[in-house]
Amino acid sequence: MTGIARTRGVVLLGVEGCVVDVEAHVSIGVSGFSVVGLADKLVGEARDRCRSAFLNSGLEWPGPKNTVGLSPAELPKKGPTLDASIAAALLAASGQIPREVVAEWVIVGELGLDGRLRPIRGALVAALAAHRVGARRLIVPLANRHEAALVSELDVVGVRTLAGLVALARGEDPPDVELADDSSEPQLDPPNVTVPDLVDVRGQLEARAALELAAAGGHHLAMVGEPGIGKTLLAQRLPGLLPILDEQSALEVTSIHSVAGRPIRRGELVTTPPFEAPHHTATYAALVGGGSTTPRIGMVSLAHRGVLFLDEAPEFRPATLEALRQPLESGVIVINRSGFHVQLPARFQLVLAMNPCPCGYASSGLAAGTSRCTCTSLQRRTYLARVSGPLMDRIDLRVMLTRPTLADLRDGGAGVESSADVAARVKAARDRATHRFADAPWTMNNDVPGPELHRQYRLSSAAAEPLNSALMRGHLSPRGADRVAKVAWTVADLAGHPSPTSADVYTALAHRDGDTSWVA
C-alpha cells in the first residue's frame, strides 16, 4: 500500500524543545529507506530500530520504498527522540493506523528492538514545546508521563510499547502489557536530600552576616580561611536561606535537569534552589558546557537559579575560572560550535572558598610572630593570583574567616540562629526588593543593570559620599562601585530602610574589602 502521512515529534537544542514535522511516504520502487532533513546518525539508525520494533510487535513493515522527511529541514535533528514519531508516520502512511489521528499528536520516545518505548531526556521540555505550538495531545514513554504531565494544560498519554501506541490510535483496548502495574516501571525519583541547617556552624558571625546578605540580594561571595574552619559548611547552608523557586523559575530549573538526565520527582517541579559543587579537577566543558556535535549542559547551567560552589577555587584551572566571567554578568552561557549555536541559562550565585596560601595557614598565628605558615610571600601571591582580579571584581562579598573560640566550640549551637530564622529575614528583604521592582524585569538587587541602577535607584548624596571617596582613591572600579551600591540596597532591605543610608554603604564596603579605614 502506498501513501503519505504526517505527525510531529520534538528534538532538543540545548534546553529548548523544537517541534518537528515528521512525514512518511510509502511507495513502490527500488527497495530502500531514507531520512531527509539534516538528520544525524542516531536519527538515521531509526530505520533499523523501527523495522525490528514493527516485526516484534506483530505489525507489517511498509515498503518497499520508504522516505521520511523532517522539517524544518535546516534545523539539526539529533538523538533518538524521533523514533516513535517516525514509526507512527510510517504506520499511518501504510494504512495501519488512522492518518487523521496521528496528524494531531506530538509523539516522542526511543524505540527498543522489542517494541518498547524507552524513556528519554527532556520530557518536560518536549511537553512545553508541544504546548507552545498548540498541540492537543502528547504521547510519551510511560516512564516519562509524570514529568511531561507537569504541563497541566496538555493532554499527556504514556504508553509502554509500539503496540500500545497503535491500539491508542485505533481506539482499541490496549494490549495486556499496557495494563501492567505502573509500579513496575523504573523509579526515576531522586533521593530525598535535606538541606543542612545554619545552626550547625559554630562562631563565624561575620561570615554568617555575609551569607545572609548573599541570600537576600543574590550576591556572589568569596570566603578565605584556613582548612577546616567552616567555609564548606557555610556554603552548603546557603540554599536553606534562599526562598523556594517561583513557578517560572521552577519550570526553568526542572527543564534543565530533565535535559541533563537528572531524576525528577514524580509530579513535582524542582522548587529548592540547586546547589552544585564541582571538584577542582573539573574541565572547562564540564563547568560551562560544550560538546562537539551535541550541546552538553555544564555545571553553571545546572546551578541556574541556585548556587555554584567552587571549593579550593585557586586549584581550578585559570581558563576554567575565567569562563565564569560572562555568565556572572549576563546570566547566560553561549556555546558556539561548527554544527550548532546555543545559549544556555546560567544565572547563579557564585560562592568561592579558598585558603590564604598553598599550605593554608597564612592567617593562623596564635600570637604575634607565631604563624604556622611555611609559604614564602611569592608563593602566597602566586597562589591567590590564580583567581584573577577581573573575576574577583565581580564578587560582591568577601570575608576572612577566623578560628572559632573554645567557647564557640563548647557551647555548640546554643543561642545561634537557625536557617529558618535567617530565611525569614531574607524573605522579608526580598519581598521589599520585589515590591520596589514591581514594574521591572528583575526581582533581586544583584540583577539590576548598572545604567538602571544610576537612573532609577541612585543613592542619595549623603549615602554616596563614602562610595565616591573610594572611587576617587582608586580602591574601587566603576563596576565595583555599582556592586557595592547593590549590596547597600540589600543591607537597607534587611534593615527595613526605604533607601540606603551612609551606614548601609559603609557596611557594604566593609563586606567587600573587610576594612573601611581608607574611606574615613
MARLOBA-297809 format. One record per residue (C-alpha): x, y, z; residue number from 1. Coordinates in nm, 3 decimals. Example, Ala and Ser with C-alpha at 12.3 -4.5 7.8 and 13.67 -1.06 7.14 Angstrom:
# residues 2
      c1      c2      c3 num
   1.230  -0.450   0.780   1
   1.367  -0.106   0.714   2
***
This chain:
# residues 520
      c1      c2      c3 num
   0.000   0.000   0.000   1
   0.129   0.344  -0.087   2
   0.053   0.673   0.081   3
   0.179   0.969   0.279   4
   0.114   1.065   0.640   5
   0.228   1.324   0.886   6
   0.276   1.359   1.262   7
   0.502   1.565   1.485   8
   0.797   1.499   1.714   9
   1.036   1.706   1.926  10
   1.413   1.749   1.912  11
   1.623   1.916   2.181  12
   1.858   2.205   2.116  13
   2.027   2.297   2.440  14
   1.745   2.333   2.692  15
   1.487   2.425   2.430  16
   1.249   2.187   2.255  17
   1.174   2.231   1.885  18
   0.866   2.070   1.733  19
   0.946   1.890   1.408  20
   0.705   1.783   1.134  21
   0.759   1.415   1.056  22
   0.631   1.300   0.715  23
   0.646   0.947   0.579  24
   0.596   0.841   0.219  25
   0.544   0.474   0.139  26
   0.575   0.397  -0.232  27
   0.656   0.134  -0.492  28
   1.010   0.141  -0.623  29
   1.359   0.024  -0.556  30
   1.373  -0.109  -0.201  31
   1.520   0.145   0.037  32
   1.473   0.366   0.341  33
   1.592   0.727   0.355  34
   1.564   1.007   0.611  35
   1.594   1.362   0.479  36
   1.613   1.687   0.675  37
   1.958   1.728   0.835  38
   1.934   1.415   1.049  39
   2.234   1.286   1.243  40
   2.350   0.924   1.262  41
   2.124   0.839   1.557  42
   1.814   0.958   1.370  43
   1.923   0.765   1.059  44
   1.953   0.449   1.267  45
   1.579   0.476   1.344  46
   1.526   0.263   1.033  47
   1.668  -0.048   1.198  48
   1.506   0.018   1.533  49
   1.167   0.073   1.369  50
   1.196  -0.238   1.150  51
   1.272  -0.465   1.447  52
   1.003  -0.300   1.660  53
   0.743  -0.348   1.384  54
   0.822  -0.716   1.340  55
   0.833  -0.787   1.715  56
   0.501  -0.606   1.766  57
   0.314  -0.805   1.501  58
   0.298  -0.510   1.260  59
   0.366  -0.507   0.888  60
   0.681  -0.333   0.769  61
   0.575  -0.090   0.492  62
   0.761  -0.072   0.172  63
   0.941  -0.139  -0.036  64
   1.038   0.227  -0.072  65
   1.007   0.441   0.245  66
   1.104   0.807   0.273  67
   1.089   1.008   0.595  68
   1.107   1.386   0.578  69
   1.187   1.603   0.882  70
   1.115   1.973   0.868  71
   1.217   2.246   0.908  72
   1.499   2.100   0.703  73
   1.765   2.345   0.823  74
   1.717   2.252   1.191  75
   1.970   1.988   1.308  76
   1.789   1.669   1.419  77
   1.989   1.483   1.683  78
   1.918   1.194   1.918  79
   1.667   0.909   1.933  80
   1.360   1.108   2.048  81
   1.206   1.094   1.697  82
   1.190   0.711   1.682  83
   0.827   0.686   1.794  84
   0.705   0.968   1.568  85
   0.883   0.816   1.265  86
   0.725   0.478   1.343  87
   0.378   0.636   1.379  88
   0.413   0.824   1.048  89
   0.517   0.502   0.871  90
   0.222   0.312   1.021  91
  -0.020   0.586   0.915  92
   0.127   0.611   0.564  93
   0.082   0.234   0.517  94
  -0.276   0.248   0.643  95
  -0.219   0.056   0.968  96
  -0.342   0.341   1.189  97
  -0.567   0.642   1.107  98
  -0.373   0.925   0.948  99
  -0.600   1.200   1.079 100
  -0.545   1.087   1.439 101
  -0.164   1.092   1.448 102
  -0.162   1.417   1.250 103
  -0.299   1.588   1.564 104
  -0.046   1.434   1.802 105
   0.309   1.512   1.909 106
   0.496   1.186   1.976 107
   0.835   1.140   2.144 108
   1.020   0.830   2.253 109
   1.307   0.596   2.174 110
   1.213   0.255   2.035 111
   1.364  -0.065   2.164 112
   1.409  -0.355   1.926 113
   1.131  -0.540   2.109 114
   0.885  -0.254   2.050 115
   0.906  -0.095   2.392 116
   0.923   0.283   2.426 117
   1.228   0.370   2.630 118
   1.239   0.684   2.850 119
   1.406   0.994   2.708 120
   1.576   1.301   2.842 121
   1.389   1.629   2.830 122
   1.029   1.504   2.850 123
   0.925   1.826   3.027 124
   1.095   2.034   2.759 125
   0.911   1.833   2.491 126
   0.581   1.896   2.670 127
   0.647   2.270   2.688 128
   0.735   2.276   2.317 129
   0.418   2.083   2.229 130
   0.204   2.317   2.435 131
   0.371   2.617   2.276 132
   0.258   2.510   1.925 133
  -0.097   2.435   2.041 134
  -0.083   2.054   2.026 135
  -0.381   1.873   2.177 136
  -0.209   1.552   2.285 137
   0.145   1.444   2.363 138
   0.244   1.076   2.355 139
   0.547   0.986   2.569 140
   0.706   0.670   2.710 141
   0.520   0.568   3.024 142
   0.826   0.628   3.242 143
   0.820   0.996   3.134 144
   0.446   1.051   3.182 145
   0.460   1.211   3.527 146
   0.732   1.451   3.422 147
   0.559   1.559   3.100 148
   0.227   1.595   3.287 149
   0.376   1.887   3.481 150
   0.246   2.091   3.186 151
  -0.113   2.069   3.306 152
  -0.270   2.236   3.002 153
  -0.161   1.946   2.778 154
  -0.320   1.601   2.745 155
  -0.025   1.371   2.814 156
  -0.058   0.997   2.749 157
   0.210   0.746   2.843 158
   0.250   0.419   2.653 159
   0.484   0.127   2.714 160
   0.504  -0.021   2.365 161
   0.456   0.047   1.998 162
   0.160  -0.194   2.009 163
   0.004   0.023   2.278 164
   0.052   0.329   2.058 165
  -0.122   0.150   1.770 166
  -0.416   0.050   1.992 167
  -0.448   0.406   2.117 168
  -0.456   0.543   1.760 169
  -0.714   0.285   1.652 170
  -0.933   0.341   1.958 171
  -0.896  -0.024   2.060 172
  -0.842  -0.180   2.400 173
  -0.475  -0.164   2.499 174
  -0.270  -0.486   2.497 175
  -0.206  -0.663   2.826 176
   0.145  -0.523   2.859 177
   0.000  -0.171   2.875 178
  -0.221  -0.267   3.169 179
   0.063  -0.384   3.392 180
   0.103  -0.220   3.731 181
   0.271   0.121   3.698 182
   0.492   0.038   3.996 183
   0.687  -0.199   3.772 184
   0.829   0.099   3.582 185
   1.181   0.209   3.673 186
   1.189   0.451   3.967 187
   1.336   0.776   3.839 188
   1.273   0.977   4.155 189
   1.579   1.142   4.311 190
   1.663   1.060   4.673 191
   1.537   1.293   4.944 192
   1.809   1.544   5.026 193
   1.790   1.752   5.344 194
   1.950   2.097   5.328 195
   2.179   2.131   5.634 196
   2.094   2.390   5.896 197
   2.295   2.701   5.976 198
   2.269   2.623   6.346 199
   2.542   2.361   6.295 200
   2.805   2.628   6.224 201
   2.982   2.747   6.537 202
   3.103   3.105   6.561 203
   3.182   3.289   6.233 204
   2.947   3.583   6.297 205
   3.093   3.792   6.013 206
   3.063   3.503   5.769 207
   2.702   3.444   5.879 208
   2.621   3.810   5.811 209
   2.782   3.786   5.466 210
   2.586   3.467   5.393 211
   2.261   3.642   5.489 212
   2.344   3.935   5.262 213
   2.427   3.698   4.976 214
   2.094   3.520   5.016 215
   1.890   3.840   5.046 216
   2.031   4.010   4.736 217
   2.158   3.725   4.519 218
   2.517   3.843   4.561 219
   2.834   3.648   4.492 220
   3.053   3.554   4.789 221
   3.417   3.464   4.849 222
   3.538   3.311   5.176 223
   3.904   3.287   5.273 224
   4.028   3.090   5.570 225
   4.248   2.808   5.689 226
   4.149   2.443   5.630 227
   3.865   2.308   5.845 228
   3.745   2.649   5.962 229
   3.392   2.618   5.817 230
   3.396   2.754   5.460 231
   3.229   2.448   5.308 232
   2.980   2.419   5.596 233
   2.865   2.776   5.537 234
   2.837   2.737   5.160 235
   2.631   2.418   5.190 236
   2.378   2.603   5.405 237
   2.317   2.888   5.162 238
   2.035   2.707   4.970 239
   1.849   2.674   5.302 240
   1.838   3.053   5.331 241
   1.701   3.110   4.981 242
   1.326   3.132   4.912 243
   1.170   2.843   4.722 244
   1.158   2.896   4.347 245
   0.851   3.055   4.193 246
   0.663   2.866   3.923 247
   0.851   3.017   3.629 248
   1.193   2.963   3.787 249
   1.096   2.610   3.892 250
   0.997   2.531   3.533 251
   1.332   2.660   3.407 252
   1.533   2.459   3.662 253
   1.328   2.142   3.615 254
   1.364   2.167   3.237 255
   1.741   2.196   3.264 256
   1.762   1.897   3.498 257
   1.533   1.700   3.268 258
   1.750   1.760   2.960 259
   2.062   1.679   3.163 260
   1.914   1.344   3.263 261
   1.878   1.432   3.631 262
   1.594   1.240   3.802 263
   1.277   1.443   3.860 264
   1.043   1.363   4.148 265
   0.713   1.234   4.013 266
   0.455   1.507   3.961 267
   0.673   1.777   4.119 268
   0.874   2.068   3.991 269
   1.217   2.136   4.139 270
   1.140   2.414   4.386 271
   1.455   2.403   4.602 272
   1.737   2.621   4.462 273
   2.001   2.382   4.321 274
   2.345   2.351   4.475 275
   2.631   2.240   4.251 276
   2.983   2.182   4.383 277
   3.219   2.057   4.109 278
   3.559   1.921   4.204 279
   3.856   2.142   4.122 280
   3.967   1.891   3.854 281
   3.650   1.966   3.652 282
   3.725   2.052   3.289 283
   3.626   2.368   3.107 284
   3.348   2.184   2.921 285
   3.218   2.017   3.237 286
   3.184   2.353   3.410 287
   3.041   2.575   3.136 288
   2.906   2.318   2.888 289
   3.021   2.214   2.545 290
   3.010   1.919   2.309 291
   3.145   1.877   1.959 292
   2.825   1.767   1.782 293
   2.554   1.790   2.050 294
   2.523   2.062   2.317 295
   2.609   1.937   2.665 296
   2.486   2.117   2.975 297
   2.754   2.234   3.217 298
   2.751   2.289   3.592 299
   2.685   2.661   3.554 300
   2.351   2.582   3.390 301
   2.267   2.306   3.638 302
   2.318   2.572   3.909 303
   2.073   2.811   3.738 304
   1.859   2.991   3.999 305
   2.075   2.834   4.269 306
   2.431   2.819   4.398 307
   2.758   2.724   4.228 308
   3.016   2.647   4.494 309
   3.384   2.623   4.398 310
   3.582   2.483   4.688 311
   3.960   2.533   4.672 312
   3.900   2.790   4.399 313
   4.271   2.860   4.322 314
   4.314   2.491   4.239 315
   4.079   2.521   3.939 316
   4.241   2.577   3.602 317
   4.266   2.953   3.536 318
   4.092   2.925   3.197 319
   3.805   2.741   3.362 320
   3.763   3.015   3.622 321
   3.782   3.291   3.361 322
   3.496   3.127   3.170 323
   3.268   3.229   3.458 324
   3.306   3.598   3.384 325
   3.045   3.604   3.104 326
   2.762   3.426   3.291 327
   2.829   3.630   3.606 328
   2.747   3.943   3.406 329
   2.480   3.823   3.162 330
   2.321   3.520   3.328 331
   2.368   3.306   3.016 332
   2.645   3.097   2.863 333
   2.688   3.093   2.485 334
   2.837   2.785   2.317 335
   2.945   2.810   1.954 336
   3.047   2.507   1.751 337
   3.062   2.440   1.379 338
   2.741   2.235   1.399 339
   2.536   2.442   1.642 340
   2.499   2.768   1.830 341
   2.317   2.751   2.162 342
   2.254   2.988   2.454 343
   2.204   2.822   2.791 344
   2.068   2.988   3.107 345
   2.327   3.034   3.381 346
   2.202   3.283   3.642 347
   2.355   3.150   3.962 348
   2.514   3.272   4.283 349
   2.887   3.203   4.286 350
   3.046   3.108   4.618 351
   3.425   3.072   4.626 352
   3.617   2.914   4.910 353
   3.994   2.935   4.926 354
   4.287   2.902   5.161 355
   4.502   3.211   5.216 356
   4.811   3.030   5.080 357
   4.917   2.688   4.945 358
   4.972   2.541   5.294 359
   4.654   2.706   5.420 360
   4.785   2.866   5.740 361
   4.896   3.217   5.643 362
   4.643   3.370   5.884 363
   4.661   3.113   6.163 364
   4.911   3.274   6.401 365
   4.817   3.212   6.761 366
   5.015   3.516   6.873 367
   5.230   3.781   6.712 368
   5.502   3.619   6.504 369
   5.387   3.261   6.558 370
   5.226   3.183   6.222 371
   5.221   2.816   6.121 372
   5.255   2.913   5.753 373
   5.556   2.772   5.569 374
   5.494   2.955   5.239 375
   5.705   3.239   5.105 376
   5.545   3.570   5.016 377
   5.594   3.488   4.645 378
   5.413   3.156   4.687 379
   5.122   3.328   4.859 380
   5.089   3.592   4.587 381
   5.116   3.334   4.310 382
   4.855   3.113   4.474 383
   4.595   3.387   4.523 384
   4.666   3.532   4.176 385
   4.521   3.214   4.024 386
   4.183   3.376   4.092 387
   4.222   3.680   3.868 388
   4.145   4.040   3.953 389
   3.870   4.071   3.689 390
   3.692   3.768   3.837 391
   3.728   3.890   4.195 392
   3.599   4.232   4.089 393
   3.269   4.058   4.016 394
   3.249   3.915   4.369 395
   3.032   4.140   4.585 396
   3.108   4.000   4.932 397
   3.446   3.888   5.064 398
   3.502   3.759   5.413 399
   3.805   3.631   5.604 400
   3.702   3.351   5.838 401
   3.861   3.343   6.181 402
   3.918   3.044   6.406 403
   3.621   2.994   6.642 404
   3.689   3.032   7.014 405
   3.682   2.749   7.263 406
   3.355   2.891   7.395 407
   3.202   2.867   7.046 408
   3.310   2.507   7.011 409
   3.199   2.412   7.363 410
   2.857   2.579   7.351 411
   2.776   2.440   7.006 412
   2.457   2.588   6.862 413
   2.328   2.737   7.189 414
   2.174   3.076   7.117 415
   2.267   3.055   6.746 416
   2.004   3.135   6.484 417
   1.876   2.853   6.265 418
   1.839   2.863   5.889 419
   1.463   2.919   5.933 420
   1.524   3.233   6.141 421
   1.762   3.382   5.886 422
   1.547   3.269   5.591 423
   1.253   3.467   5.733 424
   1.458   3.787   5.725 425
   1.586   3.702   5.379 426
   1.232   3.656   5.251 427
   1.120   3.988   5.402 428
   1.416   4.166   5.237 429
   1.343   4.003   4.901 430
   0.977   4.099   4.929 431
   1.081   4.463   4.974 432
   1.304   4.439   4.666 433
   1.027   4.269   4.465 434
   0.786   4.550   4.557 435
   1.044   4.808   4.451 436
   1.098   4.629   4.118 437
   0.726   4.574   4.054 438
   0.745   4.730   3.707 439
   1.091   4.596   3.621 440
   1.200   4.260   3.473 441
   1.423   4.175   3.771 442
   1.345   4.079   4.130 443
   1.681   4.089   4.314 444
   1.925   4.372   4.374 445
   2.213   4.184   4.212 446
   2.020   4.159   3.884 447
   1.977   4.534   3.835 448
   2.185   4.656   3.536 449
   2.436   4.932   3.606 450
   2.265   5.201   3.391 451
   1.929   5.134   3.560 452
   2.099   5.146   3.899 453
   2.211   5.504   3.830 454
   1.888   5.601   3.656 455
   1.620   5.467   3.890 456
   1.792   5.364   4.214 457
   2.056   5.632   4.265 458
   2.198   5.671   4.615 459
   2.139   5.998   4.798 460
   2.429   6.246   4.813 461
   2.499   6.165   5.176 462
   2.485   5.789   5.122 463
   2.705   5.807   4.812 464
   2.983   6.004   4.982 465
   3.186   5.702   5.107 466
   3.144   5.536   4.768 467
   3.266   5.846   4.585 468
   3.567   5.862   4.819 469
   3.654   5.500   4.739 470
   3.632   5.573   4.366 471
   3.848   5.887   4.390 472
   4.119   5.700   4.580 473
   4.121   5.414   4.330 474
   4.007   5.148   4.576 475
   3.709   5.055   4.355 476
   3.649   5.019   3.984 477
   3.326   5.165   3.842 478
   3.188   4.812   3.823 479
   3.294   4.753   4.182 480
   3.118   5.072   4.287 481
   2.798   4.954   4.120 482
   2.821   4.624   4.305 483
   2.874   4.800   4.637 484
   2.565   5.010   4.568 485
   2.362   4.694   4.502 486
   2.483   4.541   4.828 487
   2.394   4.866   5.007 488
   2.037   4.830   4.880 489
   2.033   4.476   5.021 490
   2.163   4.600   5.358 491
   1.883   4.858   5.356 492
   1.622   4.594   5.268 493
   1.734   4.374   5.558 494
   1.724   4.673   5.794 495
   1.385   4.790   5.666 496
   1.519   5.124   5.537 497
   1.334   5.282   5.241 498
   1.670   5.359   5.077 499
   2.037   5.307   5.171 500
   2.193   5.532   5.432 501
   2.563   5.614   5.457 502
   2.587   5.347   5.729 503
   2.442   5.093   5.486 504
   2.704   5.189   5.227 505
   2.983   5.157   5.485 506
   2.853   4.812   5.571 507
   2.855   4.716   5.203 508
   3.211   4.845   5.165 509
   3.322   4.653   5.474 510
   3.179   4.330   5.334 511
   3.363   4.388   5.007 512
   3.708   4.461   5.150 513
   3.683   4.386   5.522 514
   3.811   4.734   5.610 515
   3.674   5.087   5.564 516
   3.951   5.287   5.730 517
   4.067   5.412   5.393 518
   3.734   5.590   5.325 519
   3.720   5.779   5.655 520
***
